[in-house]
């Protein structure tokens, strides 16, 4: 099944060439391998990613009288009418170490009392790094937070498929290794994480972040290389850097277990704004059933107010879910 998907991805890349030259494309498989099984039709549950409150959470970490903590984020999401909250690991006390169980129990109950599910969490990792120790550190971090997620009742842990600071690109991080070699490094690391995830009932959700993974075919090719049912896609709608990101989103959607719905189809306010109704139609056509978290970013906006922007984008998503075909 997964081999068929890789064959589809590779042959799909040749379709524009076939169209331009008049060569037949009949040798390409008609469809990719079967996606995640969905029953009962699409069912989208709007949610909020805590990273939207980055500045407020960082302010609170420095001064408890300022900003918001994760409990405050849950309160805001409940008042907003969100179905769930995605609690990014960076904002837990002691990160990257796991917080103590007493904190997790208290936060889990706090979210439950407000009618919120915890849709996921996430950490920083760099599996594009040439240094095996850096990759091993990322594996151990994800394993640790898989266990945190299990205690919280969260179904997914987000893993990056791209380079992290101090590196700016995967080529720099890998020492200019070939894409094939880097994909092997990443797949081996993600597979080890997925095995651990299976033990605890937590899916490793691999996020495209506009570096090593900047297209839908690249996203699926990596998952194909991992070849483990507990490793799937987290679709970041703002990080497919192609002429038609909606096509990439549509390609990856059948393999998604989590989302980050962004305000724009890029990394700045100069990028095209996301057509939320069009996006929701794409997600529904994939028959996705689950949480769809939004994530807003300051993107160097003066006077950025997370409460205002989250409320606005969440409202757009909720309205689109209610009115789309």
C-alpha positions as CSV (number, residue, x, y, z in Angstrom):
1,X,0.0,0.0,0.0
2,X,2.7,2.5,1.0
3,X,4.8,1.5,-2.0
4,X,1.9,2.3,-4.2
5,X,1.7,5.8,-2.6
6,X,5.4,6.5,-3.2
7,X,4.9,5.4,-6.8
8,X,2.0,7.7,-7.2
9,X,3.9,10.6,-5.7
10,X,6.9,10.1,-7.9
11,X,4.8,9.6,-11.1
12,X,2.6,12.6,-10.2
13,X,5.7,14.8,-10.4
14,X,6.0,13.8,-14.0
15,X,2.5,14.7,-15.0
16,X,3.3,18.4,-15.9
17,X,6.1,17.1,-18.2
18,X,3.8,14.6,-19.9
19,X,1.2,17.4,-20.5
20,X,3.8,19.7,-22.0
21,X,5.3,17.1,-24.3
22,X,2.2,15.2,-25.3
23,X,3.5,12.0,-23.8
24,X,0.9,9.7,-22.4
25,X,0.6,9.5,-18.6
26,X,-1.3,6.2,-18.5
27,X,1.6,4.5,-16.7
28,X,0.9,6.6,-13.5
29,X,-1.4,5.0,-11.0
30,X,-4.9,6.5,-11.1
31,X,-5.1,7.1,-7.3
32,X,-2.7,7.0,-4.4
33,X,-2.8,4.3,-1.8
34,X,-5.8,4.2,0.5
35,X,-5.8,7.0,3.0
36,X,-6.8,6.8,6.7
37,X,-10.1,5.0,7.0
38,X,-12.9,7.4,7.8
39,X,-16.5,6.3,8.5
40,X,-19.6,8.4,8.7
41,X,-18.6,11.3,6.5
42,X,-16.6,14.4,7.5
43,X,-16.9,15.8,11.1
44,X,-14.8,18.8,11.8
45,X,-14.3,20.1,15.3
46,X,-12.9,23.6,15.5
47,X,-10.0,24.0,18.0
48,X,-7.2,26.4,19.0
49,X,-3.5,25.9,19.2
50,X,-1.9,27.5,22.3
51,X,1.0,28.7,20.2
52,X,-1.3,31.5,19.1
53,X,-0.7,33.0,22.5
54,X,3.1,32.9,22.2
55,X,3.8,36.4,23.5
56,X,1.3,36.2,26.3
57,X,2.6,32.8,27.4
58,X,6.2,34.0,27.3
59,X,5.3,37.1,29.3
60,X,3.6,34.9,32.0
61,X,6.7,32.6,32.2
62,X,8.7,35.7,33.2
63,X,6.1,37.3,35.4
64,X,3.1,35.4,36.7
65,X,1.1,38.6,37.0
66,X,1.4,39.1,33.2
67,X,0.0,37.4,30.1
68,X,-1.6,34.0,30.2
69,X,-0.6,30.5,31.4
70,X,-2.0,27.3,29.9
71,X,-4.9,27.3,32.4
72,X,-5.8,30.8,31.1
73,X,-5.5,29.6,27.5
74,X,-8.0,26.9,28.3
75,X,-10.4,29.5,29.9
76,X,-10.2,31.6,26.8
77,X,-10.8,28.7,24.5
78,X,-13.9,27.6,26.5
79,X,-15.3,31.1,26.4
80,X,-14.7,31.1,22.6
81,X,-16.7,27.9,22.2
82,X,-13.8,25.8,21.0
83,X,-14.1,22.0,21.1
84,X,-10.4,21.5,22.0
85,X,-7.1,23.1,22.7
86,X,-3.7,22.0,21.4
87,X,-1.2,22.6,24.2
88,X,2.3,23.2,22.8
89,X,5.0,21.6,25.0
90,X,7.2,24.7,25.1
91,X,4.9,26.4,27.6
92,X,4.8,23.6,30.2
93,X,7.0,24.1,33.3
94,X,10.4,22.5,33.0
95,X,10.2,22.0,29.2
96,X,11.9,20.1,27.5
97,X,11.7,17.8,30.5
98,X,8.2,16.4,31.3
99,X,6.2,18.3,33.9
100,X,5.3,16.5,37.1
101,X,2.2,14.3,37.1
102,X,0.5,16.6,39.6
103,X,0.6,19.5,37.1
104,X,-0.6,17.3,34.3
105,X,-3.6,16.0,36.3
106,X,-4.5,19.5,37.3
107,X,-4.4,20.8,33.7
108,X,-6.2,17.8,32.4
109,X,-9.1,18.3,34.9
110,X,-9.1,22.0,34.2
111,X,-9.6,21.5,30.5
112,X,-12.3,18.8,31.1
113,X,-14.3,21.0,33.5
114,X,-14.4,23.6,30.7
115,X,-15.6,21.1,28.1
116,X,-12.3,21.0,26.2
117,X,-10.5,18.1,24.8
118,X,-6.8,18.3,24.5
119,X,-6.2,17.7,20.8
120,X,-2.4,17.4,20.9
121,X,0.9,18.7,22.0
122,X,4.2,19.3,20.3
123,X,7.9,19.7,20.8
124,X,11.0,21.0,18.9
125,X,13.2,18.4,17.2
126,X,15.7,18.4,14.3
127,X,16.0,15.2,12.4
128,X,17.7,17.0,9.5
129,X,20.9,17.5,11.5
130,X,24.1,15.8,10.4
131,X,25.0,15.1,14.1
132,X,23.4,11.8,15.2
133,X,23.4,13.1,18.8
134,X,21.0,15.9,17.8
135,X,18.7,13.5,16.1
136,X,18.9,11.1,19.1
137,X,18.0,14.0,21.5
138,X,14.9,14.7,19.4
139,X,13.8,11.1,19.4
140,X,14.1,11.0,23.2
141,X,12.2,14.3,23.5
142,X,9.4,13.1,21.4
143,X,9.2,9.8,23.3
144,X,9.1,11.8,26.6
145,X,6.2,13.9,25.3
146,X,4.4,10.9,23.9
147,X,4.1,9.8,27.5
148,X,3.0,13.3,28.5
149,X,0.4,13.3,25.8
150,X,-0.9,9.9,27.0
151,X,-1.3,11.2,30.5
152,X,-3.2,14.2,29.2
153,X,-5.4,12.1,26.9
154,X,-4.1,13.8,23.8
155,X,-4.1,11.7,20.7
156,X,-1.1,13.3,18.9
157,X,2.3,14.7,19.4
158,X,3.6,17.1,16.7
159,X,7.1,16.4,15.3
160,X,8.9,18.8,13.0
161,X,10.2,17.6,9.6
162,X,12.5,20.6,9.2
163,X,15.7,22.2,10.6
164,X,15.7,24.1,13.8
165,X,17.9,26.9,15.2
166,X,20.8,27.5,14.9
167,X,20.3,26.2,11.4
168,X,18.2,28.1,8.8
169,X,17.8,25.4,6.2
170,X,17.9,21.6,6.1
171,X,20.9,21.8,3.7
172,X,22.8,23.8,6.3
173,X,21.8,21.4,9.1
174,X,22.7,18.3,7.2
175,X,26.1,19.6,6.0
176,X,24.7,19.5,2.4
177,X,23.8,15.9,2.5
178,X,21.6,14.6,-0.3
179,X,17.8,14.8,0.1
180,X,17.7,11.0,0.0
181,X,20.1,10.6,2.9
182,X,18.3,13.2,5.0
183,X,14.9,11.6,4.3
184,X,16.4,8.3,5.5
185,X,17.7,9.9,8.8
186,X,14.3,11.5,9.4
187,X,12.3,8.3,8.6
188,X,14.5,6.2,10.9
189,X,14.0,8.7,13.8
190,X,10.3,9.1,13.2
191,X,9.8,5.4,13.0
192,X,11.4,4.9,16.3
193,X,9.1,7.5,17.8
194,X,6.1,5.9,16.2
195,X,6.9,2.6,17.7
196,X,6.9,4.3,21.1
197,X,3.7,6.1,20.2
198,X,2.0,2.9,19.5
199,X,2.8,1.6,23.0
200,X,1.1,4.6,24.5
201,X,-1.7,5.1,22.0
202,X,-0.3,8.5,20.7
203,X,0.2,9.2,17.0
204,X,3.3,11.0,15.8
205,X,2.0,13.8,13.6
206,X,4.6,15.1,11.2
207,X,4.3,18.8,10.4
208,X,5.3,20.4,7.1
209,X,7.2,23.6,8.0
210,X,8.3,25.1,4.7
211,X,11.9,23.7,4.8
212,X,12.6,20.0,4.1
213,X,8.9,19.5,3.7
214,X,7.4,22.4,1.6
215,X,5.1,20.4,-0.8
216,X,2.4,17.8,-0.4
217,X,4.3,15.2,-2.4
218,X,7.3,15.7,-0.1
219,X,5.1,15.3,2.9
220,X,3.7,12.0,1.7
221,X,7.0,10.7,0.5
222,X,8.4,11.1,4.0
223,X,5.5,9.3,5.6
224,X,5.9,6.6,3.0
225,X,9.5,6.2,4.0
226,X,8.6,6.0,7.7
227,X,6.0,3.3,6.9
228,X,4.4,3.1,10.3
229,X,0.7,3.4,11.0
230,X,1.3,5.5,14.1
231,X,3.0,8.2,12.1
232,X,0.8,10.5,10.0
233,X,0.5,14.0,8.8
234,X,-0.1,17.3,10.6
235,X,-1.1,19.6,7.8
236,X,0.1,23.2,8.3
237,X,-1.9,25.2,5.8
238,X,0.6,28.0,5.7
239,X,3.7,26.0,4.9
240,X,3.2,24.4,1.5
241,X,5.3,26.8,-0.5
242,X,4.0,26.1,-4.0
243,X,2.1,28.0,-6.6
244,X,-1.2,26.3,-5.5
245,X,-1.0,25.3,-1.8
246,X,-4.6,24.2,-1.9
247,X,-3.6,21.3,-4.2
248,X,-0.9,20.3,-1.7
249,X,-3.4,20.5,1.2
250,X,-5.9,18.3,-0.8
251,X,-3.2,15.8,-1.4
252,X,-2.1,15.5,2.3
253,X,-5.6,15.8,3.8
254,X,-6.5,12.1,3.6
255,X,-3.5,11.3,5.7
256,X,-4.0,14.0,8.3
257,X,-4.5,13.4,12.0
258,X,-4.1,17.0,13.0
259,X,-4.0,20.5,11.5
260,X,-2.7,24.0,11.9
261,X,-5.0,26.4,10.1
262,X,-3.1,29.7,9.5
263,X,-4.3,33.1,8.5
264,X,-2.2,33.2,5.3
265,X,-0.8,30.7,2.8
266,X,2.8,31.7,3.8
267,X,4.9,33.2,6.5
268,X,4.0,36.8,6.4
269,X,1.0,39.1,6.1
270,X,2.1,39.8,2.5
271,X,1.2,36.1,1.6
272,X,-2.3,35.5,0.2
273,X,-4.9,35.2,3.0
274,X,-6.4,31.8,3.5
275,X,-9.8,31.2,1.9
276,X,-11.2,29.4,4.9
277,X,-14.4,28.3,3.1
278,X,-12.4,26.7,0.3
279,X,-10.1,25.1,2.9
280,X,-13.0,23.6,4.8
281,X,-14.5,22.2,1.6
282,X,-11.1,20.5,0.9
283,X,-10.9,19.0,4.4
284,X,-14.5,17.8,4.2
285,X,-13.9,16.2,0.8
286,X,-11.1,14.1,2.5
287,X,-13.8,12.9,4.9
288,X,-11.6,14.0,7.8
289,X,-13.1,13.4,11.2
290,X,-11.4,15.2,14.1
291,X,-10.1,18.5,15.5
292,X,-9.0,21.4,13.3
293,X,-7.0,23.8,15.4
294,X,-6.3,27.3,14.2
295,X,-3.0,29.1,14.9
296,X,-2.5,32.8,14.6
297,X,1.0,34.4,14.6
298,X,2.1,38.0,15.1
299,X,4.1,38.0,11.8
300,X,5.6,41.3,12.8
301,X,2.3,43.1,13.0
302,X,2.3,46.1,15.2
303,X,-0.3,45.9,18.0
304,X,-0.9,42.2,17.4
305,X,-3.5,41.0,19.9
306,X,-3.8,37.2,20.1
307,X,-7.2,37.4,21.7
308,X,-8.6,39.5,18.8
309,X,-7.0,37.5,16.0
310,X,-7.8,34.1,17.5
311,X,-11.4,35.1,17.9
312,X,-11.6,36.4,14.3
313,X,-10.0,33.3,12.7
314,X,-11.9,30.9,14.9
315,X,-15.1,32.6,13.9
316,X,-14.3,32.2,10.2
317,X,-13.5,28.5,10.7
318,X,-16.6,27.8,12.7
319,X,-18.8,29.7,10.2
320,X,-17.2,27.9,7.2
321,X,-17.7,24.5,8.9
322,X,-21.4,25.3,9.4
323,X,-22.1,26.6,6.0
324,X,-19.8,24.7,3.6
325,X,-21.3,22.0,1.4
